[in-house]
Amino acid sequence: MTLDMNKRVVLRFVDEAINRQNLNVLDELVVADFLEHVPFPGQGPGREGLRQTLALFHRAFPDIRWEVREQIAEGDKVVSRFTWTGTHRGVFLGVKPTGNRVEVWGIVIDVLRDRKMTESRIIMDIPTMMQQLG
């Protein structure tokens, strides 16, 4: 796989799985035994744990929109700097819906093999997001 192909897989994941909320695409883009090195609180293992976490975000922020601001690829890794925005409409980390709009930045390092995501390390500015929720 070329570096550009790896970047395209990650961009497709962001566009389809997150922004379009098509979690079925995970079967094409993520291996079953996917490893999240920095799991979201309560995130289960593998692709199904990722699916459940994304569904949680979709319920809590139904208008969620991720934008990749910068992307660097080397070897089997893709590093993406992103921001996402959304309106808090569902329970999130125990916080009842506030109707507040949030903007969150983050960086993720994805590892790919054979056009599928195998591992990820994601860092998001959760403290600022929680402040924005009130």
C-alpha positions in Angstrom: 0.0 0.0 0.0 1.2 3.5 -0.8 1.2 6.3 1.7 -1.5 8.1 -0.2 -3.7 4.9 -0.1 -3.3 4.8 3.6 -4.3 8.4 3.9 -7.4 7.8 1.8 -8.5 4.9 4.0 -8.4 7.1 7.1 -10.2 9.9 5.2 -12.9 7.5 4.1 -13.2 6.3 7.7 -13.7 9.9 8.9 -16.2 10.7 6.1 -18.3 7.6 6.1 -18.1 6.2 9.6 -18.1 9.4 11.5 -19.6 12.2 9.4 -22.1 10.1 7.5 -22.7 7.8 10.5 -22.4 4.7 8.4 -21.0 2.2 10.9 -21.4 -0.7 8.4 -18.3 0.6 6.6 -16.2 -0.4 9.6 -16.4 -4.0 8.4 -14.5 -2.8 5.2 -12.0 -0.4 6.9 -11.2 -1.9 10.3 -9.9 -5.3 11.3 -12.0 -7.4 13.8 -9.3 -7.4 16.4 -8.6 -3.6 16.1 -6.5 -2.3 19.0 -7.2 1.1 20.5 -4.2 2.0 22.6 -5.9 4.9 24.3 -9.5 3.6 24.5 -12.4 6.0 25.2 -13.9 5.5 28.7 -16.0 2.3 28.5 -14.8 1.4 25.0 -14.8 -2.4 24.5 -12.2 -4.3 22.5 -11.9 -4.6 18.8 -13.9 -3.3 15.9 -17.1 -3.8 17.9 -15.8 -1.6 20.7 -15.0 1.1 18.2 -18.5 0.7 16.6 -20.1 1.1 20.1 -18.0 4.2 20.9 -18.8 5.9 17.5 -22.5 5.1 18.1 -22.2 6.8 21.5 -20.8 9.9 19.8 -23.5 9.8 17.2 -26.3 9.7 19.8 -24.7 12.4 21.9 -23.8 14.7 19.0 -26.1 13.8 16.1 -24.7 16.6 13.9 -21.1 15.6 14.6 -18.6 16.7 11.9 -15.0 15.8 11.9 -12.5 17.7 9.7 -8.9 16.5 9.1 -6.8 19.6 9.2 -3.4 18.0 8.6 -2.2 14.5 7.7 1.2 12.9 7.6 2.0 9.3 6.5 5.1 7.3 7.0 5.5 3.5 6.7 2.2 1.9 7.9 1.2 4.9 10.0 -1.1 7.9 9.3 -1.1 10.8 11.7 -4.1 13.1 11.5 -4.7 16.4 13.3 -8.4 17.1 13.4 -11.2 19.1 14.9 -14.7 18.1 15.4 -17.9 20.0 16.2 -21.3 18.9 17.3 -24.3 19.9 19.4 -24.8 18.0 22.6 -28.2 16.4 22.2 -27.8 13.1 24.1 -26.2 11.8 27.3 -22.4 11.8 27.1 -20.0 10.6 29.8 -22.9 10.9 32.3 -23.7 14.5 31.2 -27.3 15.1 30.2 -28.0 17.0 27.0 -27.2 20.6 27.3 -27.8 21.8 23.7 -24.3 23.4 23.8 -22.2 23.4 20.7 -18.6 22.0 21.2 -15.5 22.2 19.1 -12.8 19.7 20.0 -9.2 19.2 18.7 -7.2 16.0 18.6 -4.5 14.0 17.0 -4.7 10.3 16.1 -2.1 7.9 14.9 -3.6 5.0 12.9 -1.7 1.9 11.8 -2.9 0.2 8.6 -2.3 -3.1 6.9 -3.9 -4.4 3.7 -6.1 -1.3 3.4 -7.6 -1.7 6.9 -7.0 0.1 10.2 -5.4 -2.3 12.7 -4.4 0.0 15.6 -5.0 3.6 16.8 -3.9 6.0 19.4 -6.1 9.0 19.8 -5.7 12.1 22.0 -8.6 14.5 22.2 -9.0 17.7 24.3 -11.7 16.1 26.6 -11.2 18.6 29.5 -12.0 21.6 27.2 -14.9 19.7 25.7 -16.4 19.0 29.1 -16.0 22.7 29.9 -17.9 23.6 26.7 -20.7 21.2 27.8 -21.1 23.3 31.0 
